[in-house]
Amino acid sequence: MRKALFIIIVVLACMACKNTAPLKPAPSGMAFELLYVINPSDTAAATPLTEALVGPVPFLPQPEPQFRLSRIDFSMYDRLLQTTRNILFVTVDDERFTQGKITFKRDLWANSQAVCYVNAPTKEALNELVAEQADKIVDFFVKAERERMHIYYVENSNKTANYIVDSLFGINLAIPTSLNKYKYGNHFLWISNGSATASQNIVVYSTPFKSKEQLKHEALLARRDSVMCANIPGEVPGSCVGTELKHLYPETRFINFKGKWAAETRGLWRMKNGVCMGGPFVALTVVDEVHQQILTVEGFVYAPSRDKRNLLRQMDAMVYSLVIK
């Protein structure tokens, strides 16, 4: 009896400790804002990193920076700034560090927070380190923003859209409630928010898998043009959505997506044989081995006279939420 009582007391004590543990706050700041903590004397050595952080997002019709930086030195950094959503610390100190090193942290002082430490013993070592690893650092913060958006879309998902894509293609997508206009085609689905000023669109289409030739870059573009032109016509007779090939040729990267082969294609779309319309797109193509089909999920944006970085990054989060059931 005394042993049983002791166990109950221990369990209750553990539960009390768990319940009184401080919860981490939500991160502060806007999407794609980054707090850049670096001493002024080290900024020149970190130039390759700074240029990568404010460099243009690929495949946008107008240049827009990867991040909006708030740069401060270490003397200005305090606990009030600890919950910032994205923080980058760059330190040069030959007494503390013997070699250059980059460390990535998540959820350090706030939920879904992304923190990166770049440490080096000398300015020369810092310059060499960031010149080699700048893209990796940028990618870390970009993926952190994508994951935050994904969490939000899952929590605020359009259940009707979820049911439709599941029933038609056997997949799950995190599609927010703002996308609620639908158009169906032959092995094709178009979901849009219907906005005239900041249009966001998800398309899903499939085709039987016959050979690896279908997975080459040119074949992916040809299938995209064929499918989009057949299903998304313009207002002018004979016009349709197509791929911009002259001014900025699309690019395909073959990647590992959740342990499977995938092709990520980025570029610009335009209205062919019609009014002047266009914008950026991102497409993810995978082989659905269960149904022996090639499946493509694409997000594209039309936002004339508006910045498109955040709109496209939101499409990234939707596209990369793909799960083949």
N, C-alpha and C positions, 0 to 999 in steps of 0.2 A: 504493500500500500504506500509506504513512504517512497519507494523507488518510483512508483507510478506518479505520485504527486510531484516528485522532483522533475520528471520528464515533462509534465504539463507546465510547470513553472518555466522551464528552459524554453519550451516552444512558444509560450506567451511572451517571454522576454525577447525572443528573436523576432516575433511578429511586431512587437512594439518598436524595436529598433528599425525594422524595415519600413514601418509606416511613418516614422518620424524623420527618416533620412531626407535631406533637402532635395527637392526636385530641381532639375536644371531648367532654366528659363528658355523661352523661345529666342532664337537669334535676332539681333537688331540689324537694321539696315535694309536697303532695297536689293533686289536681284541684280547680280553682276556688279555690285559695289565691293571694293576690296580695300581694307586698311593695310597700308604698306609702311611698316615700321623699320626705319633705316636711318643711321646717322648721316648727316650731310657729307661728311668726309668720305663716305663709302659709296655714294651714289654713282660716281663716275665709273667705278669698277663694276657696278651692277647694271650698267647700261644695257647689255644684251637681254637681261631679264625684264627691265622696264619697258624696253621696246616691244618685247613679246606680249606683255600684259596690255599695252595700249595699242598694239598692232591691229590691223583690220580683221574682222571676222571673214573667213573665206566665203566666197560665193554669195555676196550680197551686192545688189545693183549699185549702192552707194557705200563708201567706206564708213564703217562704224567700229569703234574699238571693242576689243574683247572685254575689258573691264573699265569701270570708272574708278580711278585711284584716289584715295585720300592718304597722302604721304606725310608722315610725321616722324620726328626723331624719338629716340628712346626716352628722353627726358619728359616728353609730353604724354607718353603712354601710361595709363593708370587703370585701376579696376573698373572704372565706368565704361571703358572701351572693351573689356574682356568678352562681352557677349556678342561682339560684331560677327556677322555671319561668315565672313572670309577675312582671315588675318595672315599676313606674310611678314615674318621676322627675318631680317638679314643682318648678321653680326660678323664683324671681323675682329678677332682677338687671338693673338699668338700665345697668350698665356693659358687660355682655356681650350684651344683647339690645336691639334697637330696636323690635321688634314681637313679638306673640305668635305662636308656632309650635308645631305638634305633629309629632313625628317617630316613625315606627314602625320597629322593627328586629326581625329574626328571626335565630335561631341566633347570637346575638352572643357569648356566653360558654359556651353549652351547646347541644346538639342540641335542636331543636324549641322553643327558648326564645322567648318573646315579651316585648319590651321597648318601652316607650313613654316618650318624653321630651315633657314639656309645659313650654315656656319662655315667659316673659313679662317685659317690662321693669318693670311695676308691678303691684300687687295689683289695681288696677282692670282692667288689661288681662287679667290672669289670670282674673278673675271673668267677664269678658265672653267670653273664649275658651272656657272650660270649660262655660259655660251653653249655648253654641252647639254644642259638639262632644262633650259628655259621652256621648251615645248611640253615637257613632262609636268612642270609646275603649273603651266596654264591649263593643261588637260585635267589635272587634279581638281582645280577650282571649277572648271566647266562641268565636270561630272558631278561635283557636289551640288551645283545648282540644278542639274537635271534630276538628281535624286530627290531634292526638295519638291520640285514640281511634280514628280511622279507620286510622291506621298500625298500631295494635295489632290491630285486627280483621282487617286484611288479612293480617298475619303469623300470626294465630291463627284463621283462618277455618274455618268448617264446610264442608268440601268437598261433603258430601251436599246441604246446603242450596243451595250455589252451583249444583250440577248441576240441582237441581229448578227453581229460579227461572229458570235459563237455558232449560231444556227447555220450561217452561210459558209463559214470557213473553218470552224472548229478551233478557234483561237480566242484568246483574251487580250483586250486592249484597255488601257486606262484612258478613257475619253471623258472629258468634263461635260457637265450639263449644258455649257454654252454652245456646244456643237450638237444641234438637234434638228437639222434639215437633212433629208435623206434622198438619194437617187440610186436606183438599182439598175444593173445591166447584166450582161452575160458573164458570170463569174466576176462580177464587178460591183463595188459599193462605194458611194461617195457620201461623206458626212461633212456638213459645213455649218458654220455659225450664221451664214447668210448676211454678214455685214458688208456694206458697200465701202466702208472706209478702212476696215482692219479685218479682212476676210481670212479665216483660218480653215483649212480643209484637210481631211483625212480621206485617202482613197486606199482601197484594198482590192487587189485583183490576183487571180491565179491562172495557171496554165499547166497542162500535163507535162511532167518531166520526162523527156525523151533522151537527152544526151547532155554532156557537159558543155557542148558548144553553145547551149542556151544561156550559159552563165558568164560568157565573156562580155566585156564592157560594151562593145558595139551591139551585141545581141540584146543586152539589157536596155540600151537606149532605143533600139528599133522597136522592141516590144512596148516600151513606155509610150512612144509616139503613136503606135497603132491603137493601143488601148485608150489612151486619153482622147485622141481625136474621135474615136468611135463613140465615146460616152460623155464628153464634155464639149458640146458645140458652143460657138460664140453667137452673138446677136446677129451678125452679118451672115447671110447664107453662104455656106462653104467654109466658114471659119471654124477653128477649133483650137483647143489647148495643145501645144507642142513643146518641144525642147529647144532652147536657144543654143545654137551650135556655132555661131559666127563670132560674137563679141566675147564670150567667156565659155570655153568648151567645158562640159561637165567632167567630173573626176569620179572614178570608182576605186574604192579601197576594199580589199578582201580581208575580212576580219574574223576573229573568234567571237561569236555572239552566244553567250550562255553555253559554251562548250560545243557549239556547232559552227559549221562554215556559214558565212554570210557575206553579202556584198553591200557596201554602203555607197550610194551614189549621191553626189551633191552637184547642184548646178542652178541654172535659171530656166524658168519656163516663160513662154510668150504665147500670145494669141496669134495663130497663123491665119493669114488672109483676112484679117479683121481689124478691129480698132486696136490702138496701141495699149496693150495691157501686158503685164508680166510681173515676175517676182522670183524669190528663191524657193527651192524645194530640197527636201532630203528624203531619200528612199532607202529602205532596207529590204533586201531580197534574201530569202532563205529557201532551202529545200525541205519541204514537208515530206519526210520519208514515209510516214504512216499512210498518207493519201497519194503518194507518188506525184506530187505537184510542186511547181515553183510558185512561191507565195511572195508577193510584194506589198509592203505597207509604206505608203508615202504621205508626207505632210507638205503642203505648199501654202504660200502666203500671198495675198494681194492687198497691199496697203499703200496706195499712192500718196505721196507727200508726207509719209510718216516713217519714223525709224522702224526697222524691221528685225533688229537683232533679237530682242526679247520675244517677239512673236514667233520667229523661227526656232529659237531655243525651246519654246513651249511645244512646238511641233516635234522637236527632237525627243522630248520627254514622252510624248504620246507614242511616237513610232517605236522607241526603244523599250516601251512597256510590253511589247509583243511577247506572248507566251503561247506556244503551240500545245494544245491539250493532248 
